[in-house]
């Protein structure tokens, strides 16, 4: 393969190889060059998920902040046109009239495009000279960031469809807990991982960081994903903090508060609260419902000493056969011998409501 076969093209540093009889090239393409070459052809791709594109765009923009760790994996594409490699200069050259048909990574590419569009619009509309200068610097940094591209040479439509199928069929999505275990961008996840190692009660009762569910013989009290969501309910009242109540700026203060709340909660719960056969406490719904109850306490101005209410949890009968739970998002299953919540959202609200209506503090203060 020689670069001389292409009269007019754009070159990127890269490498060349062969896979199952097909020539492949790898290169790093700057974000600013994406619009020029990378294209989605509907016949070899699924419909774009706009919500997912927006999430990726938000993630890309957060990467402009040098404090954040943000990574995008390689995009796979096939070249519709001419592509060549010069072994001497180590350059991949794409003919000016060629396009790269995206086979895997269209949401990453669309997310990058949306992030660039958003930032360019901000630069254009900014009236403050100082802020405009900062935005321009951020835009330049973003435009010069690169994404890895794996390029297959000259495939027909049938091969492209097969490539899309194989890439997506062979990929295995990690469990939510494993994904969270390695996520360092979400402050709630970061807090959950830290407290799982630092809070004495969580260390004692155990936080499962890899499995998707807890079976009867699993000694751990909760999944890492459950702890993450419970903390989010405590701080923001929701699983998804759309108002950015927790940020890395107020992180340390919030973490101290959550640590203190967890200590008070576990002081009040039965010492064998991780016995899922005996108590409903070991279900994700219950723990998140307690988290939402804490949010209610902390955001009620009429309650000054929230610890009195948390202490009152020791008087709650958390056993599966307690008839009090009936009507709060589930019912007792005679065959299974335990209380079953009908749904996650309804169960979380049910536990919160049950505690509001039945929990009593050490002093008589209305909630």
C-alpha positions as CSV (number, residue, x, y, z in Angstrom):
1,X,0.0,0.0,0.0
2,X,1.5,3.3,-1.0
3,X,0.5,6.9,-0.4
4,X,1.3,7.7,-4.0
5,X,-1.9,6.0,-5.2
6,X,-3.9,8.9,-3.8
7,X,-3.4,12.3,-5.6
8,X,-5.3,14.5,-3.1
9,X,-6.0,13.4,0.4
10,X,-5.7,14.2,4.1
11,X,-3.1,12.3,6.1
12,X,-3.1,11.2,9.7
13,X,-0.4,9.3,11.6
14,X,-1.2,5.7,12.1
15,X,-0.5,2.0,11.3
16,X,-1.7,-0.7,8.9
17,X,-2.4,-4.4,9.2
18,X,-4.6,-7.2,8.0
19,X,-7.4,-9.1,9.7
20,X,-9.1,-12.1,8.1
21,X,-7.9,-11.0,4.7
22,X,-9.1,-7.4,5.0
23,X,-6.7,-4.4,5.1
24,X,-7.2,-2.3,8.2
25,X,-5.7,1.0,9.3
26,X,-5.7,2.7,12.7
27,X,-5.3,6.4,13.2
28,X,-6.1,9.2,15.6
29,X,-8.5,11.7,14.2
30,X,-8.9,15.2,15.7
31,X,-12.5,16.1,16.6
32,X,-12.4,19.0,14.2
33,X,-12.0,16.5,11.3
34,X,-14.9,14.3,12.2
35,X,-17.5,16.2,10.2
36,X,-15.4,16.0,7.1
37,X,-15.0,12.2,7.0
38,X,-17.2,10.2,9.3
39,X,-20.8,9.4,8.0
40,X,-23.6,7.2,9.2
41,X,-25.4,5.2,6.4
42,X,-28.8,3.9,7.7
43,X,-28.5,0.6,5.7
44,X,-25.6,-0.5,7.9
45,X,-26.5,1.2,11.2
46,X,-29.4,1.4,13.6
47,X,-31.4,4.5,14.4
48,X,-29.6,7.1,16.5
49,X,-30.7,7.4,20.1
50,X,-30.8,11.1,20.7
51,X,-30.9,10.8,24.5
52,X,-27.7,8.8,24.4
53,X,-26.1,11.3,22.1
54,X,-26.9,14.1,24.5
55,X,-25.4,12.1,27.4
56,X,-22.2,11.5,25.5
57,X,-22.1,15.2,24.5
58,X,-22.4,16.2,28.1
59,X,-19.6,13.7,29.0
60,X,-17.4,15.1,26.2
61,X,-17.9,18.7,27.4
62,X,-17.0,17.6,31.0
63,X,-13.7,16.4,29.5
64,X,-12.8,19.9,28.6
65,X,-12.2,20.4,32.3
66,X,-8.7,19.1,32.8
67,X,-9.6,17.8,36.3
68,X,-11.9,15.2,34.8
69,X,-10.9,11.8,33.4
70,X,-12.9,11.2,30.2
71,X,-12.3,8.5,27.6
72,X,-13.9,7.4,24.4
73,X,-13.1,4.1,22.8
74,X,-12.1,3.5,19.2
75,X,-14.7,4.0,16.4
76,X,-14.8,1.3,13.7
77,X,-15.5,2.4,10.1
78,X,-15.2,1.2,6.5
79,X,-13.7,3.4,3.9
80,X,-16.0,4.1,0.9
81,X,-13.3,5.3,-1.4
82,X,-9.6,5.3,-1.4
83,X,-7.4,4.9,1.7
84,X,-3.6,4.2,1.7
85,X,-0.7,3.8,4.1
86,X,2.9,4.9,3.7
87,X,5.2,2.7,5.7
88,X,8.0,5.2,5.6
89,X,6.2,8.2,7.0
90,X,3.7,6.0,9.1
91,X,0.8,8.0,7.7
92,X,-2.7,6.9,6.8
93,X,-4.0,9.0,3.9
94,X,-7.7,9.2,3.0
95,X,-8.7,10.5,-0.4
96,X,-10.4,13.9,-0.3
97,X,-13.5,12.4,-2.0
98,X,-13.8,9.4,0.3
99,X,-16.0,9.0,3.4
100,X,-15.8,6.7,6.4
101,X,-19.0,4.7,7.0
102,X,-19.4,4.2,10.7
103,X,-20.0,0.6,11.7
104,X,-19.6,1.0,15.5
105,X,-19.5,4.2,17.4
106,X,-22.1,6.4,15.8
107,X,-23.3,7.7,19.2
108,X,-19.8,8.6,20.2
109,X,-19.3,10.6,16.9
110,X,-22.7,12.3,17.1
111,X,-22.0,13.2,20.8
112,X,-18.7,14.8,19.8
113,X,-20.4,16.7,17.0
114,X,-23.1,18.0,19.4
115,X,-20.5,19.0,22.0
116,X,-18.6,21.0,19.4
117,X,-21.8,22.6,18.1
118,X,-22.8,23.5,21.7
119,X,-19.4,25.0,22.6
120,X,-19.1,26.9,19.3
121,X,-22.6,28.4,19.9
122,X,-21.5,29.5,23.4
123,X,-18.4,31.2,22.0
124,X,-20.5,33.0,19.4
125,X,-23.1,34.2,21.9
126,X,-20.8,35.2,24.8
127,X,-20.7,38.9,25.4
128,X,-18.0,39.0,28.1
129,X,-14.5,39.3,26.6
130,X,-13.0,37.4,29.5
131,X,-15.4,34.6,29.4
132,X,-15.3,34.5,25.6
133,X,-11.5,34.0,25.8
134,X,-11.9,31.1,28.2
135,X,-14.6,29.5,26.0
136,X,-12.4,29.9,22.9
137,X,-9.5,28.2,24.7
138,X,-11.8,25.4,25.7
139,X,-13.1,25.1,22.1
140,X,-9.6,24.9,20.7
141,X,-8.7,22.2,23.2
142,X,-11.8,20.2,22.3
143,X,-11.3,20.6,18.6
144,X,-7.7,19.2,18.9
145,X,-8.7,16.2,21.0
146,X,-8.5,12.9,19.1
147,X,-10.5,9.7,18.9
148,X,-9.0,6.4,17.7
149,X,-10.4,5.2,14.4
150,X,-10.1,1.6,13.1
151,X,-10.7,1.7,9.3
152,X,-11.5,-1.3,7.2
153,X,-10.7,-1.0,3.5
154,X,-13.3,-1.4,0.7
155,X,-16.1,-3.5,2.1
156,X,-19.4,-3.9,0.4
157,X,-22.7,-3.3,2.1
158,X,-23.2,-6.9,3.1
159,X,-19.8,-7.0,4.8
160,X,-20.5,-3.7,6.6
161,X,-23.8,-5.1,7.9
162,X,-21.9,-8.2,9.1
163,X,-19.3,-6.1,10.7
164,X,-21.9,-4.1,12.6
165,X,-23.6,-7.4,13.8
166,X,-20.4,-9.0,14.9
167,X,-19.1,-5.9,16.8
168,X,-22.3,-5.6,18.7
169,X,-23.1,-9.3,19.2
170,X,-19.6,-10.1,20.6
171,X,-19.6,-7.1,22.9
172,X,-20.6,-7.9,26.5
173,X,-22.1,-5.2,28.6
174,X,-20.5,-5.2,32.1
175,X,-22.8,-5.4,35.1
176,X,-23.9,-2.1,36.6
177,X,-21.9,-2.7,39.8
178,X,-18.7,-3.5,37.8
179,X,-19.3,-0.4,35.7
180,X,-19.7,1.7,38.8
181,X,-16.6,0.1,40.3
182,X,-14.4,1.6,37.6
183,X,-16.3,4.9,37.1
184,X,-14.4,7.9,38.4
185,X,-16.5,10.7,36.9
186,X,-19.7,10.5,38.9
187,X,-19.4,12.0,42.4
188,X,-22.1,9.7,43.8
189,X,-20.2,6.6,42.6
190,X,-16.9,8.0,44.0
191,X,-18.5,8.5,47.4
192,X,-20.1,5.1,47.4
193,X,-16.7,3.4,46.6
194,X,-14.9,5.4,49.3
195,X,-17.5,4.9,52.0
196,X,-17.7,1.2,51.2
197,X,-14.0,1.0,52.3
198,X,-14.1,3.7,55.0
199,X,-17.4,3.5,56.9
200,X,-17.1,0.9,59.7
201,X,-20.6,-0.4,59.3
202,X,-20.4,-0.8,55.6
203,X,-17.1,-2.6,56.0
204,X,-18.7,-4.9,58.6
205,X,-21.9,-5.7,56.6
206,X,-20.3,-5.7,53.2
207,X,-20.8,-4.0,49.8
208,X,-20.9,-6.3,46.8
209,X,-19.0,-4.5,43.9
210,X,-19.3,-7.0,41.1
211,X,-22.5,-9.1,41.1
212,X,-25.8,-7.9,39.7
213,X,-27.9,-9.3,42.5
214,X,-27.5,-10.7,46.0
215,X,-28.6,-14.3,46.6
216,X,-29.6,-15.7,49.9
217,X,-26.1,-17.0,50.7
218,X,-24.3,-13.8,49.8
219,X,-23.2,-12.3,53.2
220,X,-23.0,-8.7,51.8
221,X,-25.7,-6.3,52.8
222,X,-26.0,-4.5,49.5
223,X,-24.7,-3.9,45.9
224,X,-22.4,-1.0,45.2
225,X,-25.1,0.3,42.8
226,X,-27.6,0.2,45.7
227,X,-25.3,2.2,47.9
228,X,-24.7,4.7,45.2
229,X,-28.4,5.2,44.6
230,X,-29.1,5.3,48.4
231,X,-26.6,8.1,48.8
232,X,-28.1,9.9,45.8
233,X,-31.6,9.7,47.4
234,X,-30.2,11.0,50.7
235,X,-28.6,14.1,49.0
236,X,-30.9,14.9,46.1
237,X,-34.1,13.0,46.8
238,X,-33.7,11.1,43.5
239,X,-31.6,8.3,41.9
240,X,-30.6,10.9,39.3
241,X,-29.4,14.2,40.6
242,X,-30.5,16.5,37.7
243,X,-29.9,19.6,39.8
244,X,-26.2,18.8,40.6
245,X,-26.8,19.0,44.3
246,X,-23.6,17.0,44.8
247,X,-20.5,18.3,43.0
248,X,-16.8,17.8,43.5
249,X,-16.7,21.3,45.0
250,X,-19.0,20.4,48.0
251,X,-18.0,16.7,47.9
252,X,-16.0,16.5,51.1
253,X,-18.7,18.3,53.2
254,X,-21.4,16.1,51.8
255,X,-19.4,12.9,52.3
256,X,-19.0,13.7,56.0
257,X,-22.7,14.3,56.3
258,X,-23.5,11.0,54.5
259,X,-21.0,9.1,56.6
260,X,-22.6,10.5,59.8
261,X,-26.1,9.6,58.5
262,X,-25.1,6.0,57.7
263,X,-23.6,5.6,61.2
264,X,-26.9,6.8,62.8
265,X,-28.9,4.5,60.6
266,X,-26.9,1.4,61.3
267,X,-26.9,2.2,65.0
268,X,-30.7,2.0,64.9
269,X,-31.1,-1.0,62.6
270,X,-30.9,-4.6,64.0
271,X,-27.3,-5.8,64.4
272,X,-28.1,-8.7,62.0
273,X,-29.7,-6.5,59.4
274,X,-27.9,-8.2,56.6
275,X,-30.0,-11.4,57.2
276,X,-32.2,-11.1,54.1
277,X,-34.3,-14.1,55.1
278,X,-35.4,-12.4,58.3
279,X,-35.6,-8.7,57.3
280,X,-36.6,-6.6,54.3
281,X,-33.6,-4.3,55.0
282,X,-31.4,-6.3,52.6
283,X,-33.5,-5.4,49.6
284,X,-32.3,-2.5,47.4
285,X,-35.8,-1.0,47.6
286,X,-35.7,-0.8,51.4
287,X,-32.3,0.8,51.6
288,X,-33.0,3.3,48.9
289,X,-36.4,4.1,50.6
290,X,-34.5,4.8,53.8
291,X,-32.3,7.1,51.8
292,X,-35.3,9.0,50.5
293,X,-36.7,9.2,54.0
294,X,-33.4,10.8,55.2
295,X,-33.8,13.4,52.4
296,X,-37.2,14.2,53.7
297,X,-35.9,14.6,57.2
298,X,-32.9,16.8,56.2
299,X,-35.1,19.1,54.0
300,X,-37.9,19.6,56.5
301,X,-37.3,22.9,58.3
302,X,-39.6,21.8,61.2
303,X,-37.2,19.1,62.1
304,X,-34.1,20.4,63.9
305,X,-32.7,17.2,65.4
306,X,-32.9,14.6,62.5
307,X,-30.9,12.1,64.6
308,X,-33.9,11.6,66.9
309,X,-35.9,10.4,63.9
310,X,-33.1,8.1,62.7
311,X,-32.8,6.7,66.2
312,X,-36.5,5.9,66.0
313,X,-35.8,3.4,63.3
314,X,-34.9,0.9,66.0
315,X,-38.5,0.7,67.0
316,X,-39.6,-0.3,63.5
317,X,-40.4,-4.0,62.9
318,X,-38.3,-4.7,59.7
319,X,-39.3,-8.4,59.5
320,X,-40.9,-9.8,56.3
321,X,-44.0,-10.9,58.1
322,X,-44.8,-7.5,59.7
323,X,-48.3,-6.6,58.4
324,X,-47.4,-2.9,58.6
325,X,-45.6,-3.1,55.3
326,X,-48.7,-4.3,53.4
327,X,-50.0,-1.4,51.3
328,X,-46.6,0.3,51.1
329,X,-45.6,-0.9,47.7
330,X,-45.9,-4.6,48.0
331,X,-47.3,-7.6,49.9
332,X,-46.3,-10.7,51.8
333,X,-45.8,-13.7,49.7
334,X,-46.8,-16.8,51.6
335,X,-45.2,-19.2,49.2
336,X,-41.8,-17.5,49.4
337,X,-42.2,-16.5,53.0
338,X,-41.1,-12.9,52.5
339,X,-42.4,-9.5,51.6
340,X,-42.2,-8.7,47.9
341,X,-42.2,-5.2,46.5
342,X,-44.3,-4.7,43.4
343,X,-41.8,-2.3,41.7
344,X,-38.7,-0.4,42.4
345,X,-40.1,3.2,42.3
346,X,-43.3,2.3,44.1
347,X,-41.4,0.3,46.7
348,X,-38.9,3.1,47.4
349,X,-41.7,5.6,47.9
350,X,-43.6,3.0,49.9
351,X,-40.8,2.6,52.4
352,X,-40.3,6.3,52.7
353,X,-44.0,6.8,53.3
354,X,-44.2,3.9,55.8
355,X,-41.4,5.6,57.8
356,X,-43.0,9.0,57.6
357,X,-46.3,7.6,58.9
358,X,-45.0,5.1,61.4
359,X,-41.6,6.1,62.7
360,X,-41.5,8.2,65.9
361,X,-38.6,10.2,67.2
362,X,-37.4,10.1,70.8
363,X,-39.2,13.5,71.3
364,X,-42.6,14.5,69.8
365,X,-41.8,16.6,66.8
366,X,-44.2,16.5,63.8
367,X,-42.8,15.6,60.5
